[in-house]
Amino acid sequence: MINKHNIKPTLIVISGPTATGKSALSVEMARRLDTDIISADSRQIYSGIPIVTAVPTEEERRGVKHHLMEVLPLDAYYSASEFERDALQITRRLLEERGVAVACGGSMMYVDALCHGIDELPTVPHDIRSQLTDELSQNGSEWLVAELERLDPDYYNIVDKNNLKRVFHAVEIIRASGSTYTSLRTGQKKERDFNIVKILLEAERPILFDRINRRVDCMVEAGLEEEAHKVWPLRHLNSLNTVGLKEMFAWFEGSMTRAEAIERIKKNTRVYAKKQITWRKKDPSWIRLDIAHLDPARILNLI
């Protein structure tokens, strides 16, 4: 079990597919270790959309302080490199004060940025980002994807073309640097000056998919429709390009019924969960735990 006074400072990272109970386990671990939680979720960092991003309620947080959660307005730009910078600063402060910290999230790039770092990329000038934002607004997402194919066909062939934030970031980096995004990606891992223990929550597919479906139903009951209506005028923002809102917006626009939108949210969330599983499949450094047999006390003994 962790002895905060006798070991190298340790960051405990809890990740896994959506709906596996990461938040609840993180709160329990943080309470037992008397420390804070660093959110590694690329959507929970924005304020104004707590239902669709499954932000833990104050009751669910049980008095544990959460960092990098609901701290940005919806129109703010934020990248994995900025997350690495901010999360590392908070992590090192907590490790100095407490000896241990907990990070929680399912955003794969954010988790990897904190644990292993990401490539050093040039800072994008405001005028380049602003111009590209205007062009995207005028020409649409298909134009943006085509622009990436024109500028960097190698990265175009491997990127998730439905992830407009990633496509946008690649294009702006290309414009800022004058080089292809592919040429700037080294994939080299950075060494951290603290221990990292990575815990991955897993579940059998039928169990996981049932939990996802029930979570979506709970989101709808909690007011997902009303939340989507509030941000509808801002639907062009990248922060709102997320499962749960895209389908609601499609219903508002008349391209599907309410029932179809809800079922599509469930389906798209299951697809996203599969991507999360695939992302972690080849990394042996994760301690893999089945959610059917979670015991916080035993987990502490694994660390």
Rosetta blueprint (number, residue, H / E / L):
1 M L
2 I L
3 N L
4 K L
5 H L
6 N L
7 I L
8 K L
9 P L
10 T E
11 L E
12 I E
13 V E
14 I E
15 S E
16 G L
17 P L
18 T L
19 A L
20 T L
21 G L
22 K H
23 S H
24 A H
25 L H
26 S H
27 V H
28 E H
29 M H
30 A H
31 R H
32 R H
33 L H
34 D L
35 T L
36 D L
37 I E
38 I E
39 S E
40 A L
41 D L
42 S L
43 R L
44 Q L
45 I L
46 Y E
47 S L
48 G L
49 I L
50 P L
51 I L
52 V L
53 T L
54 A L
55 V L
56 P L
57 T L
58 E H
59 E H
60 E H
61 R H
62 R L
63 G L
64 V L
65 K L
66 H E
67 H E
68 L L
69 M L
70 E L
71 V L
72 L E
73 P L
74 L L
75 D L
76 A L
77 Y L
78 Y L
79 S L
80 A H
81 S H
82 E H
83 F H
84 E H
85 R H
86 D H
87 A H
88 L H
89 Q H
90 I H
91 T H
92 R H
93 R H
94 L H
95 L H
96 E H
97 E H
98 R H
99 G L
100 V E
101 A E
102 V E
103 A E
104 C E
105 G L
106 G L
107 S L
108 M H
109 M H
110 Y H
111 V H
112 D H
113 A H
114 L H
115 C H
116 H H
117 G L
118 I L
119 D L
120 E L
121 L L
122 P L
123 T L
124 V L
125 P L
126 H H
127 D H
128 I H
129 R H
130 S H
131 Q H
132 L H
133 T H
134 D H
135 E H
136 L H
137 S H
138 Q H
139 N H
140 G L
141 S H
142 E H
143 W H
144 L H
145 V H
146 A H
147 E H
148 L H
149 E H
150 R H
151 L H
152 D L
153 P H
154 D H
155 Y H
156 Y H
157 N H
158 I H
159 V L
160 D L
161 K L
162 N L
163 N L
164 L H
165 K H
166 R H
167 V H
168 F H
169 H H
170 A H
171 V H
172 E H
173 I H
174 I H
175 R H
176 A H
177 S H
178 G L
179 S L
180 T L
181 Y H
182 T H
183 S H
184 L H
185 R L
186 T L
187 G L
188 Q L
189 K L
190 K L
191 E L
192 R L
193 D L
194 F L
195 N E
196 I E
197 V E
198 K E
199 I E
200 L E
201 L E
202 E E
203 A L
204 E L
205 R H
206 P H
207 I H
208 L H
209 F H
210 D H
211 R H
212 I H
213 N H
214 R H
215 R H
216 V H
217 D H
218 C H
219 M H
220 V H
221 E H
222 A H
223 G L
224 L H
225 E H
226 E H
227 E H
228 A H
229 H H
230 K H
231 V H
232 W H
233 P H
234 L H
235 R L
236 H L
237 L L
238 N H
239 S H
240 L H
241 N L
242 T L
243 V L
244 G L
245 L H
246 K H
247 E H
248 M H
249 F H
250 A H
251 W H
252 F H
253 E H
254 G L
255 S L
256 M L
257 T L
258 R H
259 A H
260 E H
261 A H
262 I H
263 E H
264 R H
265 I H
266 K H
267 K H
268 N H
269 T H
270 R H
271 V H
272 Y H
273 A H
274 K H
275 K H
276 Q H
277 I H
278 T H
279 W H
280 R H
281 K H
282 K L
283 D L
284 P L
285 S L
286 W E
287 I E
288 R E
289 L E
290 D E
291 I H
292 A H
293 H H
294 L L
295 D L
296 P H
297 A H
298 R H
299 I H
300 L H
301 N H
302 L H
303 I L
